[in-house]
Amino acid sequence: MAEWTWRFEKADGTEVQPVVQPEEFTTQGDAESWIGEVWKELLEGGAEQVFLFEDSTQIYGPMSLREASEA
């Protein structure tokens, strides 16, 4: 079974630890729903962009959390 994970970074690409610890995601939809619920807290905690991985394969990113706040 695939494991879906997020990588959290500052705008300059430096990896940061998220202020909200992600759970274990078994589907892409679960991972995306979670980020949709906590992105504001992540941004306030220093994460400015995220990447989504399925196991070790990058699915997409960088996705800006700042752009979401400006929408």
Summary of the structure (lengths in Angstrom):
residues: 71
radius of gyration: 11.3
end to end distance: 34.6
largest distance: 35.7
contacts: 183
relative contact order: 0.26
helix: 32%
strand: 31%
